[in-house]
Amino acid sequence: MHPRPYQEEAIDALNEHLSTKDTNPCIVLPTGAGKSPLMAWIIWSFIDEYPPFRCIVLAHVKELIRQNADKMKAIWPLAPVGVYSAGLRCRDMRDPITFAGIQSVYDKALDFPPFDLIIVDEAHRIPTKGDGLYRRFITDAKLNNPNVRVLGVTATPYRLDGGEICHPNHILQEVIYEANVKTLIEDGYLCRLRSKAGDATPDTSNLHIRKGEFIEKEIAALVDPLVDEAVTEALSMLDGRKSRIWFCAFVSHAHAVSQALAARGITAPVIHAKTSHDERDRVISDFTAGRINDLCNVNVLSEGFDAQRIDAVVMLRPTASPGLYYQQIGRGLRLHPSKQDCLVLDFAGNIERHGPIDTVSGEKVETRKCPHCKELFAKTVDTCPGCGWFETVECEGCHLLVKKGTV
């Protein structure tokens, strides 16, 4: 296994940055573009050049910790890897490479030997204000080694509660490399996406925003009455899709969606923050293995969830956060032999709000909805990529209907 061209570019950018600047950088790779392998190659190259090198990779969920450690060992079977995670029942502290859960180690940096590099996976979770778990760990780690560097790796340069993650006064100061989603899709590294908008979509124009996100009680009043209608419409559009993830607004909403699917003979378990570890592992295992085709979740599977088979993402939760929107759609970007593309069904107005995933930039990108097949696409595109529909006008000369813009 060797780095892809864009991963090599990211590694080169990192080496250049670390050798010429003293700030902490961030690398942005879309979901499915190989952040775990990238981190493994970075660590391996540093140890190869300087054998005493020590590194810790921080993540916020055990699935990511396990995934990152496994990928490190897959790329470098002899890698000196340790894991420190209460959820994984491991507390290794002396290995040159440690993969750790931030909740487990935030107050233990001084118990480890000094680190040369701290990598934060899903770096958009580092708070911009206050102390927080990451800040405490990094501050203590600097007491062991004042020269320790911090590298952020993420799929989105936006925090889930709004705002950019890199700032001169922040832990991470600048994005040094960002791979383009559209380019990676065109080059065959990510799965092609199709987007459709449902009619059972709430009017979110009057929702208020608090800390970068819509207020949950206001969302509930909009989405609860639409559950049955949205599920019925979604199923009519999901024909042939085998691995479908439903993003719900809150726990009771997820259970209502699950029950609506069950009434139609479809098993769709619910996963949320308080789901037990054993139950979560069982459900995810069934879903990734194809024993069940549908999965409802709330604020859990938008990050650190590697299910390559996903060929449909159903968004039932309106979000004001471009970061969360990006993370949710990103679940379908991974390639798998069983799928040609991933269908994104938007019943929350998110695509219209934030723009197609390959144009998310913090600024609204206007979209249009095909009147025939409900496909969503950028307004700058004049022909529906789903069914070929285009807007027509009457020719003043011959009075025939012709494609708009041709006369």
C-alpha positions as CSV (number, residue, x, y, z in Angstrom):
1,M,0.0,0.0,0.0
2,H,1.3,3.4,-1.0
3,P,0.1,7.0,-0.5
4,R,-2.2,8.3,-3.2
5,P,-1.0,11.4,-5.0
6,Y,-3.0,13.8,-2.9
7,Q,-1.9,12.1,0.3
8,E,1.7,12.6,-0.9
9,E,0.9,16.2,-1.4
10,A,-0.4,16.5,2.1
11,I,2.7,14.8,3.6
12,D,5.0,17.2,1.6
13,A,3.0,20.2,2.8
14,L,3.3,19.0,6.4
15,N,7.1,18.5,6.1
16,E,7.5,21.9,4.5
17,H,5.4,23.5,7.2
18,L,7.1,21.9,10.2
19,S,10.6,22.7,8.8
20,T,9.8,26.4,8.1
21,K,7.2,27.5,10.6
22,D,6.5,27.1,14.3
23,T,2.7,27.1,14.1
24,N,0.4,24.1,14.4
25,P,-1.1,23.0,11.1
26,C,-4.3,21.2,9.9
27,I,-4.8,18.9,7.0
28,V,-8.3,18.6,5.5
29,L,-9.2,15.3,3.7
30,P,-12.8,14.5,2.9
31,T,-14.5,11.5,4.5
32,G,-13.4,8.4,2.7
33,A,-10.2,10.0,1.4
34,G,-8.0,8.1,3.8
35,K,-7.2,10.1,6.9
36,S,-6.2,7.0,8.9
37,P,-3.6,5.8,6.3
38,L,-2.3,9.4,6.0
39,M,-1.7,9.6,9.7
40,A,0.0,6.2,9.6
41,W,2.4,7.2,6.8
42,I,3.2,10.5,8.6
43,I,4.1,8.7,11.8
44,W,6.1,5.9,10.1
45,S,8.1,8.5,8.1
46,F,9.0,10.4,11.3
47,I,10.0,7.3,13.2
48,D,12.1,6.1,10.3
49,E,13.9,9.4,10.2
50,Y,14.2,9.8,14.0
51,P,13.7,6.5,15.9
52,P,13.2,8.0,19.4
53,F,10.1,9.9,18.0
54,R,7.0,9.5,20.1
55,C,3.5,10.4,19.0
56,I,-0.1,10.2,20.3
57,V,-3.2,10.2,18.1
58,L,-6.3,11.6,19.9
59,A,-9.9,10.7,18.9
60,H,-13.2,11.1,20.6
61,V,-14.9,7.7,20.0
62,K,-13.6,4.2,20.4
63,E,-14.5,3.3,16.8
64,L,-12.0,5.9,15.5
65,I,-9.4,4.8,18.0
66,R,-9.6,1.2,16.9
67,Q,-9.8,2.1,13.2
68,N,-6.7,4.3,13.4
69,A,-4.7,1.8,15.3
70,D,-5.7,-1.1,12.9
71,K,-4.8,1.0,9.9
72,M,-1.4,1.8,11.4
73,K,-0.7,-1.9,11.9
74,A,-2.0,-2.7,8.4
75,I,0.4,-0.3,6.8
76,W,3.3,-1.0,9.1
77,P,2.8,-4.5,10.7
78,L,5.8,-4.0,13.0
79,A,4.7,-0.6,14.3
80,P,5.2,-0.1,18.1
81,V,1.5,0.6,18.8
82,G,-0.3,1.0,22.1
83,V,-3.9,1.9,22.8
84,Y,-5.2,3.9,25.8
85,S,-9.0,3.9,25.9
86,A,-11.5,3.0,28.7
87,G,-14.0,1.9,26.1
88,L,-11.6,-0.5,24.5
89,R,-10.3,-1.6,27.9
90,C,-6.7,-0.8,27.1
91,R,-4.3,1.4,29.0
92,D,-0.9,1.3,27.2
93,M,1.3,4.2,28.0
94,R,4.9,3.4,27.0
95,D,4.7,2.6,23.3
96,P,6.2,5.1,20.8
97,I,2.8,5.3,19.0
98,T,-0.3,5.7,21.2
99,F,-3.9,5.8,20.0
100,A,-6.0,7.3,22.7
101,G,-9.5,8.5,23.6
102,I,-9.4,12.1,24.7
103,Q,-11.9,11.4,27.5
104,S,-9.6,8.7,28.9
105,V,-6.3,10.7,28.8
106,Y,-7.2,14.4,29.0
107,D,-5.8,14.6,32.5
108,K,-2.9,12.1,32.1
109,A,-0.5,13.8,29.7
110,L,2.1,14.1,32.5
111,D,1.9,10.3,33.1
112,F,3.1,9.6,29.6
113,P,6.7,9.9,28.4
114,P,7.2,13.2,26.4
115,F,5.6,13.3,23.0
116,D,7.1,14.9,19.9
117,L,3.8,15.1,18.0
118,I,0.2,15.2,19.0
119,I,-2.3,14.4,16.2
120,V,-5.9,15.3,16.8
121,D,-8.3,13.3,14.6
122,E,-11.6,15.0,13.9
123,A,-9.8,18.2,14.8
124,H,-13.0,20.3,14.3
125,R,-13.9,19.2,17.8
126,I,-11.2,21.2,19.5
127,P,-13.0,24.1,21.2
128,T,-12.0,27.6,20.2
129,K,-12.7,29.0,23.6
130,G,-12.2,27.8,27.2
131,D,-10.0,25.0,28.4
132,G,-11.7,21.8,27.3
133,L,-10.2,18.3,27.2
134,Y,-7.9,18.8,24.2
135,R,-6.5,22.1,25.5
136,R,-5.8,20.6,28.9
137,F,-4.0,17.6,27.5
138,I,-1.9,19.7,25.1
139,T,-1.0,22.2,27.8
140,D,0.2,19.5,30.1
141,A,2.1,17.7,27.3
142,K,4.0,20.9,26.7
143,L,5.2,20.7,30.3
144,N,6.9,17.4,29.4
145,N,8.2,18.8,26.0
146,P,7.8,22.5,25.3
147,N,8.6,21.8,21.6
148,V,5.8,19.3,21.0
149,R,3.9,20.1,17.8
150,V,0.2,19.6,17.2
151,L,-1.3,18.4,13.9
152,G,-5.1,18.5,13.2
153,V,-6.7,16.2,10.7
154,T,-10.3,16.5,9.8
155,A,-12.8,16.2,6.9
156,T,-14.1,19.7,7.4
157,P,-12.4,22.9,8.4
158,Y,-15.6,24.1,10.1
159,R,-16.5,23.5,13.7
160,L,-19.9,21.7,14.3
161,D,-21.1,24.7,16.2
162,G,-20.0,27.2,13.5
163,G,-16.8,29.0,12.5
164,E,-13.5,27.9,11.1
165,I,-11.2,25.7,13.2
166,C,-8.0,27.4,12.3
167,H,-7.2,30.8,13.8
168,P,-4.0,32.7,14.7
169,N,-5.0,32.5,18.4
170,H,-6.3,29.0,18.3
171,I,-4.5,25.7,18.9
172,L,-4.5,25.1,15.2
173,Q,-3.4,28.2,13.2
174,E,-3.7,27.3,9.5
175,V,-4.9,24.8,7.0
176,I,-1.8,23.7,5.1
177,Y,-3.5,21.2,2.7
178,E,-7.1,20.6,1.7
179,A,-8.2,18.0,-0.9
180,N,-11.1,18.9,-3.1
181,V,-14.2,16.6,-2.9
182,K,-15.2,17.2,-6.5
183,T,-11.7,16.4,-7.8
184,L,-11.4,13.2,-5.8
185,I,-14.8,12.1,-7.1
186,E,-13.8,12.8,-10.7
187,D,-10.5,11.0,-10.1
188,G,-12.3,7.9,-8.8
189,Y,-11.1,8.1,-5.2
190,L,-14.5,8.9,-3.8
191,C,-18.0,7.7,-4.6
192,R,-20.2,9.8,-6.9
193,L,-23.2,11.5,-5.1
194,R,-26.7,12.1,-6.3
195,S,-29.0,14.4,-4.4
196,K,-32.8,14.7,-4.3
197,A,-35.1,16.9,-2.2
198,G,-38.2,15.5,-0.6
199,D,-41.5,17.3,-0.6
200,A,-42.1,16.4,3.0
201,T,-39.6,19.1,4.1
202,P,-40.3,21.6,6.9
203,D,-40.2,25.3,6.5
204,T,-37.1,26.3,8.5
205,S,-37.1,30.0,7.7
206,N,-38.3,31.0,11.1
207,L,-35.9,28.8,13.2
208,H,-33.6,30.5,15.6
209,I,-29.9,29.6,16.0
210,R,-28.1,29.2,19.3
211,K,-24.3,28.4,19.4
212,G,-24.3,27.8,15.7
213,E,-27.2,25.3,15.6
214,F,-31.0,25.4,15.4
215,I,-32.8,25.2,18.7
216,E,-34.0,21.6,19.2
217,K,-37.5,22.4,20.6
218,E,-38.2,24.5,17.5
219,I,-37.0,21.7,15.2
220,A,-39.2,19.2,17.0
221,A,-42.3,21.2,16.3
222,L,-41.5,21.1,12.6
223,V,-40.2,17.5,12.0
224,D,-42.4,15.5,14.3
225,P,-45.6,15.9,12.3
226,L,-43.8,14.9,9.1
227,V,-42.3,11.6,10.1
228,D,-44.9,9.3,8.4
229,E,-45.0,11.4,5.3
230,A,-41.3,11.7,5.0
231,V,-40.7,8.0,5.5
232,T,-43.3,7.1,2.9
233,E,-41.8,9.5,0.4
234,A,-38.2,8.5,1.1
235,L,-39.0,4.8,0.6
236,S,-40.5,5.6,-2.8
237,M,-37.2,7.2,-3.8
238,L,-34.9,4.5,-2.3
239,D,-35.8,1.7,-4.5
240,G,-32.8,-0.6,-5.0
241,R,-30.7,0.9,-2.3
242,K,-29.2,-1.7,0.1
243,S,-27.5,0.3,2.9
244,R,-29.3,3.3,4.2
245,I,-28.5,5.6,7.1
246,W,-31.2,7.9,8.5
247,F,-30.0,11.1,10.3
248,C,-32.6,12.1,12.8
249,A,-33.1,15.3,14.9
250,F,-33.3,13.8,18.4
251,V,-33.9,10.5,20.2
252,S,-37.7,10.5,20.2
253,H,-37.7,11.6,16.5
254,A,-35.3,8.7,15.7
255,H,-37.6,6.2,17.5
256,A,-40.6,7.6,15.6
257,V,-38.8,7.1,12.3
258,S,-37.7,3.6,13.3
259,Q,-41.3,2.7,14.2
260,A,-42.6,4.2,10.9
261,L,-40.1,1.9,9.1
262,A,-41.1,-1.1,11.2
263,A,-44.7,-0.5,10.3
264,R,-43.6,-1.0,6.7
265,G,-41.7,-4.2,7.4
266,I,-38.3,-2.6,7.7
267,T,-35.9,-3.2,10.6
268,A,-34.1,0.1,11.5
269,P,-32.5,0.1,15.0
270,V,-31.8,3.4,16.7
271,I,-28.4,4.5,18.0
272,H,-27.8,7.6,20.1
273,A,-25.3,8.9,22.7
274,K,-26.8,6.8,25.5
275,T,-27.0,3.5,23.6
276,S,-24.9,0.9,25.5
277,H,-21.5,0.1,24.0
278,D,-22.5,-3.6,23.5
279,E,-25.7,-2.7,21.7
280,R,-24.0,-0.1,19.5
281,D,-21.3,-2.7,18.5
282,R,-24.0,-5.3,17.8
283,V,-26.1,-3.0,15.6
284,I,-23.2,-1.5,13.7
285,S,-21.8,-5.0,13.1
286,D,-25.2,-6.1,11.7
287,F,-25.4,-3.0,9.5
288,T,-21.9,-3.1,8.1
289,A,-22.3,-6.8,7.4
290,G,-25.5,-6.3,5.5
291,R,-27.7,-8.2,8.0
292,I,-29.8,-5.1,8.3
293,N,-30.2,-2.4,5.6
294,D,-31.3,0.6,7.6
295,L,-30.0,2.4,10.7
296,C,-31.4,5.5,12.5
297,N,-29.1,7.6,14.5
298,V,-28.8,10.8,16.5
299,N,-25.5,12.7,16.7
300,V,-23.4,9.5,16.7
301,L,-22.7,8.1,13.3
302,S,-21.9,11.4,11.5
303,E,-18.2,10.9,12.5
304,G,-15.8,8.0,12.9
305,F,-18.2,5.5,11.2
306,D,-16.6,3.6,8.4
307,A,-19.3,1.7,6.5
308,Q,-18.3,1.6,2.9
309,R,-21.6,-0.1,1.7
310,I,-23.7,3.0,2.5
311,D,-25.5,3.9,-0.7
312,A,-28.2,6.2,0.7
313,V,-28.1,9.0,3.2
314,V,-31.5,10.3,4.4
315,M,-31.3,13.7,6.1
316,L,-34.3,14.3,8.4
317,R,-32.6,16.8,10.7
318,P,-32.3,20.4,9.7
319,T,-28.9,21.8,10.6
320,A,-27.4,25.2,10.5
321,S,-23.9,23.7,10.8
322,P,-22.0,23.3,7.5
323,G,-19.6,21.0,9.4
324,L,-22.3,18.6,10.6
325,Y,-24.0,18.7,7.2
326,Y,-20.7,17.8,5.5
327,Q,-20.0,15.0,8.0
328,Q,-23.4,13.4,7.5
329,I,-23.3,13.4,3.7
330,G,-19.7,12.2,3.9
331,R,-20.9,8.8,5.2
332,G,-21.7,7.9,1.6
333,L,-18.5,9.0,0.0
334,R,-16.6,5.8,0.5
335,L,-16.2,3.4,-2.5
336,H,-17.5,-0.1,-2.4
337,P,-18.0,-2.7,-5.2
338,S,-21.7,-3.0,-4.5
339,K,-22.6,0.6,-5.4
340,Q,-22.2,2.9,-8.3
341,D,-23.2,6.1,-6.4
342,C,-24.7,7.2,-3.2
343,L,-28.1,8.8,-3.1
344,V,-28.6,11.7,-0.7
345,L,-32.2,12.4,0.2
346,D,-32.8,15.8,1.8
347,F,-35.9,16.2,3.9
348,A,-34.4,19.0,5.9
349,G,-33.5,21.8,3.4
350,N,-29.8,21.2,4.2
351,I,-28.5,21.1,0.6
352,E,-30.4,24.3,-0.3
353,R,-29.1,25.9,2.9
354,H,-25.4,24.9,2.5
355,G,-25.0,24.0,-1.1
356,P,-23.9,20.7,-2.8
357,I,-21.1,19.0,-0.8
358,D,-18.4,19.8,-3.3
359,T,-19.2,23.5,-3.0
360,V,-19.4,23.9,0.8
361,S,-17.4,27.0,1.6
362,G,-19.3,28.8,4.3
363,E,-21.2,30.8,1.7
364,K,-24.6,29.8,0.4
365,V,-24.6,28.2,-3.1
366,E,-27.9,28.4,-4.9
367,T,-29.5,25.1,-5.9
368,R,-32.4,24.1,-8.0
369,K,-34.8,21.1,-7.8
370,C,-35.7,19.1,-10.9
371,P,-39.5,19.2,-11.3
372,H,-39.6,15.7,-12.7
373,C,-37.2,13.5,-10.6
374,K,-36.6,15.9,-7.6
375,E,-32.8,15.8,-8.2
376,L,-30.9,18.7,-6.5
377,F,-28.0,20.4,-8.3
378,A,-26.2,23.7,-8.4
379,K,-28.2,26.5,-10.1
380,T,-25.2,27.1,-12.4
381,V,-25.9,23.6,-13.9
382,D,-28.5,23.9,-16.6
383,T,-29.3,20.2,-17.1
384,C,-30.6,17.8,-14.5
385,P,-27.9,15.2,-13.9
386,G,-30.6,12.7,-12.9
387,C,-33.0,12.7,-15.8
388,G,-31.7,15.2,-18.3
389,W,-34.5,17.7,-17.8
390,F,-33.7,21.3,-18.7
391,E,-35.6,24.6,-18.5
392,T,-37.2,25.6,-21.8
393,V,-38.4,29.0,-23.2
394,E,-40.3,29.8,-26.4
395,C,-38.2,30.8,-29.4
396,E,-39.4,34.3,-30.5
397,G,-38.7,33.3,-34.1
398,C,-40.3,29.9,-34.6
399,H,-42.3,29.7,-31.3
400,L,-40.8,26.2,-30.5
401,L,-39.8,25.3,-27.0
402,V,-36.0,25.4,-26.8
403,K,-33.4,25.1,-24.0
404,K,-33.2,28.2,-22.0
405,G,-30.0,30.1,-22.8
406,T,-29.8,29.0,-26.4
407,V,-31.8,31.8,-27.8
